[in-house]
Amino acid sequence: MLNTKHIRQRFERAADRFDEADFVHATTREGLLSRLDPLLIEAKTVIDLGAATGTANRSLAKRFRAAHVISVDLARNMLVKARAKKSWLSKTSFAQADARALPFPDESIDVIFSNLLLPWVSEPERVFSEIARVLRKGGVFAFATLGPDSLQEIARAWSQVDGGVHVHRFPDMHDLGDGMVTAGLSDPVLDVDRLSVSYTNADRLFADLTASGARNALRDRSKGLTGRRRFAAMVTALGEAAAEDNIALDLELVYGHCWGAAQKNDPGNFKIDASRIPIRRS
């Protein structure tokens, strides 16, 4: 399980440097925006859920010209950075909130855009339930997240050091689709892409993870000497597994969208066949 308090603290600290290391976020942001293009949506209110420093705001405002865009994030410092980017002409506001308890009325939102929020959620079904609650019938929830094949290089390196779990397991896309429909969302469509990121050394890798707020999910939290030794051993194992002196990390990028259905399903009685979820291959 992820510790929400620790995640918020790390993203608060990462806000100043986040834009320097958001190239993975930039890749999935553009991929997610491109997947919205074919959808016919008239939106008055759009939420950027897990907005970080608000880089998607301008694109969302351009895509939904009549809409009020609300940046929502768990970390206040991220929203401070987002507010600094705001154009005085834009219809944008900001809300610090947990995605599991959104401060919006039922069926009040037309579009929810969420770029790489779900990797930081231990119980995505709680987020899906809130999205189903606030999304109007016919509204769209569009998201990008990481699949379970992501960051396995680091997981394998840690496995040579100890038996602990140091890389959060990201949900399979069929589990995500099942969770969305159970929460009351309809017609999920998901597709998968791949991204490989190479580093010349481990220092640069972990500097980027720190700057993007991600390091806490990838290393032992022990602050003592033993923890430092284990971390150094993991870095050595990671380097030994690298090819041609480059450390390559493979990321499984999962994109999806679904629709607000208004009528909610009873999670105690509702079941779906995950194999029937449409999947678009990139």
Buried (B, 14 or more C-beta within 10 A) or exposed (E): EBEBEEBBBBBBBBBEBBBEBBEBBEBBBBBBBEBBEEEEBEBBBBBBBBBBBBBBBBBBBEBBEEBBBBBBBBBEBBBBBBBEBBEEEBBBEBBBBBBBEBEBEEBBBBBBBBBBBBBBBEEBBBBBBBBBBBBBEEBBBBBBBBBBBBBBBBBBBBBEBEEEEBBBEBBBBBBBBBBBBBBBBBEBBBBBBEBEBEBEBBEEBBBBBBBBBBBBBBBBEEEEEEEEEBBEBBBBBBEEEBEEEEBEBEBBBBBBBBBBBBEBBEEEEEEBEBEEBEBEEE
